[in-house]
């Protein structure tokens, strides 16, 4: 079975969406299927459940917390890339992903 990942991205930041697609293509080349879920900062609905091996969050700390609520119950690790202002939780710079 092919590995799967979910990319949870802040939907209002163009650069974050562009990087989400770049990461999805990178994962595809590594034989990892990736679903992109756009988080609108208002939604409380969880992304669709699937047997994800890991998650990538692209946004600020709020996006990381949203991803963590979804992923923690399923034991899915989250790789947070910061597109926010402060970056207390999401400490990885977009250029360092």
C-alpha positions as CSV (number, residue, x, y, z in Angstrom):
1,X,0.0,0.0,0.0
2,X,1.3,3.5,-0.9
3,X,2.1,5.9,1.9
4,X,-0.2,8.9,2.2
5,X,0.2,12.4,3.7
6,X,-2.1,15.3,4.3
7,X,-1.0,18.9,3.7
8,X,-3.1,21.3,5.7
9,X,-2.6,24.8,4.3
10,X,-3.9,28.2,5.3
11,X,-6.2,28.9,2.3
12,X,-5.8,32.7,2.3
13,X,-2.0,32.8,1.7
14,X,-1.1,32.4,-1.9
15,X,2.5,31.5,-1.1
16,X,1.4,28.8,1.3
17,X,-0.9,27.3,-1.3
18,X,1.9,27.4,-3.9
19,X,4.3,25.6,-1.5
20,X,1.6,23.1,-0.7
21,X,1.5,22.1,-4.4
22,X,5.3,22.0,-4.6
23,X,5.4,19.7,-1.5
24,X,2.7,17.5,-3.0
25,X,4.7,17.1,-6.2
26,X,7.9,16.3,-4.2
27,X,6.0,13.7,-2.2
28,X,4.5,12.3,-5.4
29,X,8.0,11.8,-6.8
30,X,8.9,10.0,-3.6
31,X,5.8,7.6,-4.1
32,X,3.8,9.3,-1.4
33,X,0.3,10.3,-2.2
34,X,-0.7,13.7,-0.7
35,X,-4.1,15.3,-0.1
36,X,-4.3,19.1,0.2
37,X,-6.8,20.5,2.7
38,X,-7.3,24.2,2.8
39,X,-8.0,25.6,6.3
40,X,-10.0,28.8,6.3
41,X,-9.3,29.7,10.0
42,X,-13.0,29.3,10.8
43,X,-13.7,25.7,10.1
44,X,-13.9,23.2,12.9
45,X,-14.6,20.3,10.6
46,X,-11.8,17.8,10.4
47,X,-10.2,16.9,7.1
48,X,-11.4,13.6,5.6
49,X,-10.0,10.6,7.5
50,X,-7.4,8.4,5.8
51,X,-4.5,6.3,6.9
52,X,-2.0,9.3,6.7
53,X,1.6,8.5,7.7
54,X,2.2,12.2,8.5
55,X,0.9,15.7,8.0
56,X,2.4,19.0,6.9
57,X,0.9,22.2,8.1
58,X,1.5,25.5,6.2
59,X,0.3,28.5,8.1
60,X,0.6,30.1,11.4
61,X,0.3,28.7,14.9
62,X,-3.5,28.5,14.5
63,X,-3.1,26.2,11.5
64,X,-0.7,24.0,13.5
65,X,-3.2,23.7,16.3
66,X,-6.0,22.9,13.9
67,X,-3.8,20.2,12.4
68,X,-2.8,18.9,15.8
69,X,-6.4,18.5,16.9
70,X,-7.1,16.4,13.9
71,X,-3.8,14.4,13.9
72,X,-3.3,13.8,17.6
73,X,-6.2,11.4,18.0
74,X,-4.9,9.3,15.1
75,X,-1.2,9.4,16.2
76,X,-0.2,11.3,13.0
77,X,3.0,13.5,13.3
78,X,2.7,17.1,12.1
79,X,5.6,18.9,10.3
80,X,4.8,22.6,10.8
81,X,6.0,25.2,8.2
82,X,5.5,28.8,9.4
83,X,3.6,31.3,7.2
84,X,2.3,33.2,10.2
85,X,3.6,36.2,12.1
86,X,5.0,34.9,15.3
87,X,5.9,31.2,14.7
88,X,6.0,30.0,18.2
89,X,4.8,26.5,17.3
90,X,5.5,26.5,13.6
91,X,9.2,27.3,13.6
92,X,10.3,25.9,10.3
93,X,10.7,28.6,7.6
94,X,9.2,28.0,4.2
95,X,12.7,28.1,2.6
96,X,13.9,25.4,4.9
97,X,11.1,22.8,4.4
